[in-house]
Amino acid sequence: MIILFKDLRDFLYKSVIKSMPSVYKLQRKKNKVLDIFFLIITHLAGVGVYCALIPTAWWIHPSSESLSISNDLLYLISITTYLGNFMKNLFACPRPSGVWQPFKEIDFGLPSTHTMNAVANGIFFIVYLKPKLWVCLLIIVYVFIVAISRIYMGVHSPADVIAGALLGLVSMAFFEFFTGFPQKWYFIPVMLICHVILLSLHSLCFTRYTPCYWRSVLGFGYILLNFTMEVLNCHVAVHDMPPYSCIIHSPLLLLKCLILGFSLSSIGYFMLKLLQLLFSHLPSLLDWYSTKANIIRIHCHLDPLEFTPEMNHNRLIYANEFFSTYIGAIFIAWMCKYVSPTVVQKTIPELFQPGLCL
């Protein structure tokens, strides 16, 4: 494995420890109202919520514009997910301890990926949607509240949040660079090769399992199918879609649409579990991939250089995630982006009629 940024890790570790007292000071202000408020905010700002809400654009308003915006947002989220989780495992900085925490996080602290996504997605909406000034101000306030919520909930130090905000800007810069990826069929294998290399380089902590790698693999598998559908022009779009505001005139149709869309897409979750079970019975393949990938793998600063039996167990779990989660994410994306909108549009055609507002 390759050891990188040792001095930087030492600096970040010390910065995190020094900023811990700020968590205690902020929590002295806590009360039940703030507890509930920040608990709601911190859950709404999770990447899982973003990924759960984005598919609704393909089900309830599958216009060309909605598809384009949601596709770009998916690419941005995949970048923030990879970069943030790579850094978490690389630096292995602790989360606050001995403080009030309504829920436990099992991964590392720095950076705060909630803050990363809030900053990157906030900039995305301001730059690409060009909303009114008051909406821009609301987005900025939202980003600030998300950052504060992570400290208030006792799951991040101020250093984690600052690092997350800076990496959110970096993620947006990467997004700007990669959005010009040519939509040509021969770039599909190029993207696949890039994913294999990046996931093989991804830092992993073998002495302590974290879901960081799983998230990165899931994001990459999802956008591979997304990019393939863009190249092959397979997105299920509807022309002459009524405005978003018209949907409120048909709440029952909207509810039926969402139930049908999420029900069909949830099949992908069960496929993911089946794939995990399948690859768990292929230890030779998992061992071969893990051995090869670990030659170029970036070293987690929490791990010793010598493997222990426990580390070897986690090594096979990560290798399983590389295969099962990547393939499973492709299937989930196919269900979300093709099967669900196709079935919804055929089952509830009245939701997509120009006269919906009448």
Secondary structure, DSSP 4 states (H G I P E B T S, - for coil): -B---HHHHHHHHHHHHHHHHHHHHHHTT--HHHHHHHHHHHHHTSHHHHHHHTTHHHHH---HHHHHHHHHHHHHHHHHHHHHHHHHHHH-PPPP-SS--SS---S--SS-HHHHHHHHHHHHIIIII---HHHHHHHHHHHHHHHHHHHHTTS--HHHHHHHHHHHHHHHHHHHHHTT----TTHHHHHHHHHHHHHHHS-B-SSS--THHHHHHHHHHHHHHHHHHHHTT-----TTPPPGGGGGG-HHHHHHHHHHHHHHHTHHHHHHHHHHHHHHT-HHHHHHHHHHHTTTPBBPTTS-SS--HHHHHHHHHHHHHHHHHHHHHHHHHHIIIIIHHHHHHHH-GGGG-GGGG-
